[in-house]
Amino acid sequence: MMSDFDAAKVNGVTLNTPDLALGDEELRQRACTELLRQAAQHEGLLDADDAPSTDGVISEAAANAIEALLEREIVLPLPSDDACRRHFEAHKAKYAIGEKVRLRHILFAVTVGVDVVALRNRAEHAMLDVRCYKDTADDRFAQQARELSNCPSAANGGDLGWLQDRDCAPEFAREIFGRNEVGVLPRLVHSRFGLHVVEVLERMPGIEPDFEAVKGAVMMSLQQNAYVTALRQYIQVLAGEAHIEGVLIDGADTPLVQ
């Protein structure tokens, strides 16, 4: 967060206002979107009089123009059969069918007007607290969940029971399933609901399918990974050609690849 107010800008277009507290990641996302919107205008895909966003939500015309821009600028070949097989062999657990995980969590919900930086600090403090607490006779995780979590599961000490990936938001499932970790995860898990401190209590492995049964899913995964990399690189090129103030683009996840 910026101390005292100093507007973030992309080629002179202001991204924030004094009355709106934005976290660094949200500023980066707005900057990425504005870079793409301006690129679409430069390429003649969007009217020059399209107004920049004042609240982080671009016009429908801008969204369509950005989609057309990316379809033209980011063209990727289909991954080869050999590449798909190598990826499958290295990540078989990711494609297991019927994997189950028993877990509990402490949810720090992101709501309108919340100070995201302060929220993250509280979440990280709670994560460190439950990871480092030594008194095994006291269920510190359950206690913290009851006191801090914004999820109805707080009443049960954050316990969510046994889950499969289809029971979770996709971005949450990606951080939990297809892994071997047990215990309190050493990182916050981000989802559309907020920040989660997660403890994996047990894992029940799924059945690993044959390659041919999941070939389509493997190909889609490789395509998505390649697209995300190409999109980040394209935005870096745009950023290098722009005059950017008050926000760092390096390492940003764009709002188009959440």
CORGI-V365601 format. One record per residue. N is the residue number from 0. RES is the residue in three letters. PHI is phi as a letter, one per 30 degrees, with the letter a starting at -180 (NA if undefined). Layout:
BEGIN
n=N res=RES phi=PHI
n=N res=RES phi=PHI
END
This chain:
BEGIN
n=0 res=MET phi=NA
n=1 res=MET phi=c
n=2 res=SER phi=d
n=3 res=ASP phi=h
n=4 res=PHE phi=c
n=5 res=ASP phi=b
n=6 res=ALA phi=d
n=7 res=ALA phi=d
n=8 res=LYS phi=b
n=9 res=VAL phi=b
n=10 res=ASN phi=h
n=11 res=GLY phi=i
n=12 res=VAL phi=d
n=13 res=THR phi=d
n=14 res=LEU phi=c
n=15 res=ASN phi=b
n=16 res=THR phi=b
n=17 res=PRO phi=d
n=18 res=ASP phi=c
n=19 res=LEU phi=b
n=20 res=ALA phi=d
n=21 res=LEU phi=c
n=22 res=GLY phi=d
n=23 res=ASP phi=e
n=24 res=GLU phi=d
n=25 res=GLU phi=d
n=26 res=LEU phi=d
n=27 res=ARG phi=d
n=28 res=GLN phi=d
n=29 res=ARG phi=d
n=30 res=ALA phi=d
n=31 res=CYS phi=d
n=32 res=THR phi=d
n=33 res=GLU phi=d
n=34 res=LEU phi=e
n=35 res=LEU phi=d
n=36 res=ARG phi=d
n=37 res=GLN phi=d
n=38 res=ALA phi=d
n=39 res=ALA phi=d
n=40 res=GLN phi=d
n=41 res=HIS phi=d
n=42 res=GLU phi=d
n=43 res=GLY phi=i
n=44 res=LEU phi=c
n=45 res=LEU phi=b
n=46 res=ASP phi=e
n=47 res=ALA phi=d
n=48 res=ASP phi=c
n=49 res=ASP phi=d
n=50 res=ALA phi=d
n=51 res=PRO phi=d
n=52 res=SER phi=d
n=53 res=THR phi=c
n=54 res=ASP phi=b
n=55 res=GLY phi=i
n=56 res=VAL phi=c
n=57 res=ILE phi=d
n=58 res=SER phi=d
n=59 res=GLU phi=d
n=60 res=ALA phi=d
n=61 res=ALA phi=d
n=62 res=ALA phi=d
n=63 res=ASN phi=d
n=64 res=ALA phi=d
n=65 res=ILE phi=d
n=66 res=GLU phi=d
n=67 res=ALA phi=d
n=68 res=LEU phi=d
n=69 res=LEU phi=d
n=70 res=GLU phi=d
n=71 res=ARG phi=d
n=72 res=GLU phi=d
n=73 res=ILE phi=c
n=74 res=VAL phi=c
n=75 res=LEU phi=c
n=76 res=PRO phi=d
n=77 res=LEU phi=d
n=78 res=PRO phi=d
n=79 res=SER phi=d
n=80 res=ASP phi=d
n=81 res=ASP phi=d
n=82 res=ALA phi=d
n=83 res=CYS phi=d
n=84 res=ARG phi=d
n=85 res=ARG phi=d
n=86 res=HIS phi=d
n=87 res=PHE phi=d
n=88 res=GLU phi=d
n=89 res=ALA phi=d
n=90 res=HIS phi=b
n=91 res=LYS phi=e
n=92 res=ALA phi=d
n=93 res=LYS phi=d
n=94 res=TYR phi=c
n=95 res=ALA phi=d
n=96 res=ILE phi=c
n=97 res=GLY phi=i
n=98 res=GLU phi=d
n=99 res=LYS phi=b
n=100 res=VAL phi=b
n=101 res=ARG phi=c
n=102 res=LEU phi=b
n=103 res=ARG phi=b
n=104 res=HIS phi=b
n=105 res=ILE phi=b
n=106 res=LEU phi=c
n=107 res=PHE phi=c
n=108 res=ALA phi=d
n=109 res=VAL phi=c
n=110 res=THR phi=b
n=111 res=VAL phi=e
n=112 res=GLY phi=i
n=113 res=VAL phi=d
n=114 res=ASP phi=d
n=115 res=VAL phi=d
n=116 res=VAL phi=d
n=117 res=ALA phi=d
n=118 res=LEU phi=d
n=119 res=ARG phi=d
n=120 res=ASN phi=d
n=121 res=ARG phi=d
n=122 res=ALA phi=d
n=123 res=GLU phi=d
n=124 res=HIS phi=d
n=125 res=ALA phi=d
n=126 res=MET phi=d
n=127 res=LEU phi=d
n=128 res=ASP phi=d
n=129 res=VAL phi=d
n=130 res=ARG phi=d
n=131 res=CYS phi=c
n=132 res=TYR phi=d
n=133 res=LYS phi=c
n=134 res=ASP phi=d
n=135 res=THR phi=d
n=136 res=ALA phi=d
n=137 res=ASP phi=c
n=138 res=ASP phi=d
n=139 res=ARG phi=d
n=140 res=PHE phi=d
n=141 res=ALA phi=d
n=142 res=GLN phi=d
n=143 res=GLN phi=d
n=144 res=ALA phi=d
n=145 res=ARG phi=d
n=146 res=GLU phi=d
n=147 res=LEU phi=c
n=148 res=SER phi=d
n=149 res=ASN phi=c
n=150 res=CYS phi=c
n=151 res=PRO phi=e
n=152 res=SER phi=d
n=153 res=ALA phi=e
n=154 res=ALA phi=d
n=155 res=ASN phi=c
n=156 res=GLY phi=i
n=157 res=GLY phi=i
n=158 res=ASP phi=d
n=159 res=LEU phi=c
n=160 res=GLY phi=i
n=161 res=TRP phi=d
n=162 res=LEU phi=b
n=163 res=GLN phi=c
n=164 res=ASP phi=e
n=165 res=ARG phi=d
n=166 res=ASP phi=d
n=167 res=CYS phi=c
n=168 res=ALA phi=d
n=169 res=PRO phi=e
n=170 res=GLU phi=d
n=171 res=PHE phi=d
n=172 res=ALA phi=d
n=173 res=ARG phi=d
n=174 res=GLU phi=d
n=175 res=ILE phi=c
n=176 res=PHE phi=c
n=177 res=GLY phi=i
n=178 res=ARG phi=b
n=179 res=ASN phi=c
n=180 res=GLU phi=d
n=181 res=VAL phi=b
n=182 res=GLY phi=j
n=183 res=VAL phi=d
n=184 res=LEU phi=d
n=185 res=PRO phi=d
n=186 res=ARG phi=b
n=187 res=LEU phi=d
n=188 res=VAL phi=c
n=189 res=HIS phi=c
n=190 res=SER phi=b
n=191 res=ARG phi=d
n=192 res=PHE phi=c
n=193 res=GLY phi=k
n=194 res=LEU phi=c
n=195 res=HIS phi=c
n=196 res=VAL phi=c
n=197 res=VAL phi=b
n=198 res=GLU phi=c
n=199 res=VAL phi=d
n=200 res=LEU phi=d
n=201 res=GLU phi=a
n=202 res=ARG phi=b
n=203 res=MET phi=b
n=204 res=PRO phi=e
n=205 res=GLY phi=d
n=206 res=ILE phi=c
n=207 res=GLU phi=d
n=208 res=PRO phi=d
n=209 res=ASP phi=d
n=210 res=PHE phi=e
n=211 res=GLU phi=d
n=212 res=ALA phi=d
n=213 res=VAL phi=b
n=214 res=LYS phi=e
n=215 res=GLY phi=d
n=216 res=ALA phi=d
n=217 res=VAL phi=d
n=218 res=MET phi=d
n=219 res=MET phi=d
n=220 res=SER phi=d
n=221 res=LEU phi=d
n=222 res=GLN phi=d
n=223 res=GLN phi=d
n=224 res=ASN phi=d
n=225 res=ALA phi=d
n=226 res=TYR phi=d
n=227 res=VAL phi=e
n=228 res=THR phi=d
n=229 res=ALA phi=d
n=230 res=LEU phi=d
n=231 res=ARG phi=d
n=232 res=GLN phi=d
n=233 res=TYR phi=d
n=234 res=ILE phi=d
n=235 res=GLN phi=d
n=236 res=VAL phi=d
n=237 res=LEU phi=d
n=238 res=ALA phi=d
n=239 res=GLY phi=d
n=240 res=GLU phi=c
n=241 res=ALA phi=c
n=242 res=HIS phi=c
n=243 res=ILE phi=c
n=244 res=GLU phi=b
n=245 res=GLY phi=i
n=246 res=VAL phi=a
n=247 res=LEU phi=c
n=248 res=ILE phi=d
n=249 res=ASP phi=e
n=250 res=GLY phi=i
n=251 res=ALA phi=d
n=252 res=ASP phi=d
n=253 res=THR phi=d
n=254 res=PRO phi=d
n=255 res=LEU phi=d
n=256 res=VAL phi=b
n=257 res=GLN phi=d
END
